[in-house]
């Protein structure tokens, strides 16, 4: 998200929250549904709790489209993680971009839908996190990354099953 090129803005124009961080995780799945259906399902923010474990999602401000503020609250036992994000781009049926602006989760994320033959769609979910706790966060990332990768992939697979079953959107 930094640098130059046709889809890039100069570094100085990028808000600090949108700068990619050292924590990077990607998940990919093929869904037996058309890209427009998959894209529409992803924008059902309030239903993300059906496929992201222990999480409730709500629209704080806006209609869920560009410029909207979304909050995901993940609760595991006594631990609560609030993930605020701003929707920065909605390009149906291809892409949704967000910038995480919370206290602990910061950085850009993107969900890309690529139409394939026979009404299928490849979905790539990519997150770049600015790790908290400075050097300690960077040192902990190699330990945390496998769990992040597994969790993101499992969530995306649950999402695929819901879309394929017609439960989403």
C-alpha positions in Angstrom: 0.0 0.0 0.0 3.0 2.2 -0.1 5.1 3.4 -3.0 4.2 4.7 -6.4 2.3 3.4 -9.4 -1.2 3.7 -10.8 -3.0 2.4 -7.7 -0.7 3.9 -5.1 -0.5 7.1 -3.3 2.7 8.8 -2.2 3.9 7.7 1.2 3.2 11.1 2.7 -0.5 10.8 1.8 -1.1 7.5 3.6 -2.5 7.8 7.2 -0.3 6.1 9.8 -3.0 3.5 10.5 -2.9 2.4 6.8 0.8 1.7 6.6 1.6 -2.0 6.4 3.2 -3.5 9.5 5.5 -6.5 10.2 2.6 -8.8 11.0 1.2 -10.2 7.7 -1.3 -13.0 7.3 -3.2 -14.3 4.2 -5.9 -16.9 3.7 -7.3 -18.1 0.4 -10.3 -20.2 -0.5 -12.3 -21.2 -3.7 -16.0 -20.7 -3.2 -18.6 -22.4 -5.4 -20.6 -19.1 -5.9 -20.4 -16.1 -8.2 -18.1 -13.2 -7.2 -21.0 -10.8 -6.8 -22.7 -13.1 -4.3 -19.4 -13.6 -2.4 -18.7 -9.9 -2.3 -22.2 -9.1 -1.1 -21.9 -11.7 1.6 -18.7 -10.2 2.9 -20.4 -6.8 3.2 -23.0 -8.3 5.6 -20.8 -7.0 8.5 -23.3 -7.9 11.3 -23.3 -11.5 10.2 -19.5 -12.0 10.3 -20.0 -13.5 13.8 -21.5 -16.5 12.1 -18.1 -17.4 10.6 -15.5 -15.6 12.8 -15.5 -17.4 16.2 -16.2 -15.5 19.4 -16.9 -12.3 17.5 -19.7 -9.8 17.2 -19.6 -7.2 14.4 -21.6 -4.0 14.1 -21.7 -0.9 11.9 -20.8 2.0 14.1 -21.2 4.8 11.5 -22.4 4.7 7.9 -24.1 2.1 5.8 -21.3 -0.4 5.7 -19.9 1.0 2.5 -16.9 3.3 1.9 -16.3 5.6 4.8 -18.2 3.5 7.3 -16.8 2.6 10.7 -17.1 -1.1 11.7 -16.4 -2.6 15.1 -15.6 -6.3 15.7 -15.5 -7.4 19.3 -14.0 -10.7 20.0 -14.5 -12.2 23.5 -12.8 -15.3 24.8 -13.4 -15.8 28.5 -12.5 -12.6 30.3 -10.4 -11.3 27.3 -12.0 -8.7 25.0 -10.5 -7.4 21.9 -12.1 -4.4 20.1 -11.2 -4.1 16.5 -12.3 -0.7 14.9 -11.9 -0.3 11.2 -12.8 2.1 8.5 -14.0 0.8 5.2 -11.8 2.6 2.6 -12.8 1.0 -0.6 -15.7 -1.1 -1.9 -15.3 -2.2 -5.5 -18.0 -4.8 -6.3 -17.6 -7.6 -7.0 -13.9 -7.5 -6.7 -12.6 -5.9 -3.6 -13.2 -4.6 -0.1 -10.5 -2.7 1.8 -10.4 -1.6 5.4 -8.0 0.1 7.7 -7.9 -1.2 11.3 -7.7 1.8 13.6 -8.1 0.1 17.0 -5.8 0.3 20.0 -4.2 -3.1 19.4 -5.0 -3.9 15.8 -3.8 -1.3 13.3 -3.1 -1.6 9.6 -4.7 -2.3 6.3 -6.7 -5.3 5.2 -8.2 -6.4 1.9 -10.6 -9.1 0.7 -10.3 -9.8 -3.1 -12.7 -11.8 -5.1 -11.5 -13.2 -8.5 -14.2 -14.7 -10.7 -13.4 -18.1 -12.0 -15.0 -20.4 -14.5 -18.3 -22.2 -13.8 -19.5 -19.5 -11.3 -16.7 -20.1 -8.8 -14.7 -17.4 -7.0 -11.3 -17.3 -5.5 -11.2 -15.2 -2.3 -7.9 -13.9 -0.9 -8.1 -12.2 2.6 -4.9 -10.4 3.4 -4.1 -8.4 6.6 -1.0 -6.4 7.5 -0.8 -5.6 11.2 1.4 -3.0 12.9 2.4 -5.1 15.9 2.0 -3.6 19.4 4.7 -3.7 22.0 7.6 -2.7 19.8 10.4 -5.2 19.7 8.5 -7.6 21.9 5.7 -7.7 19.4 8.0 -8.3 16.5 9.7 -11.1 18.4 6.3 -12.7 19.4 5.0 -12.5 15.8 6.6 -15.8 14.6 4.9 -17.6 17.5 1.6 -15.9 16.9 1.6 -16.1 13.1 0.7 -19.8 12.8 -2.4 -19.3 14.9 -3.4 -16.2 13.0 -3.0 -18.1 9.7 -5.0 -21.1 10.9 -7.7 -18.9 12.4 -8.1 -16.7 9.3 -8.2 -19.7 7.0 -10.7 -21.6 9.2 -12.9 -18.5 9.3 -12.7 -18.1 5.5 -13.7 -21.7 5.0 -16.7 -21.3 7.3 -17.6 -18.2 5.3 -17.4 -20.3 2.0 -19.7 -23.0 3.4 -22.3 -20.4 4.4 -22.2 -18.7 1.0 -22.3 -22.0 -0.9 -25.3 -23.1 1.2 -27.1 -19.9 0.4 -27.2 -18.8 4.0 -25.1 -15.7 3.1 -25.9 -13.1 1.9 
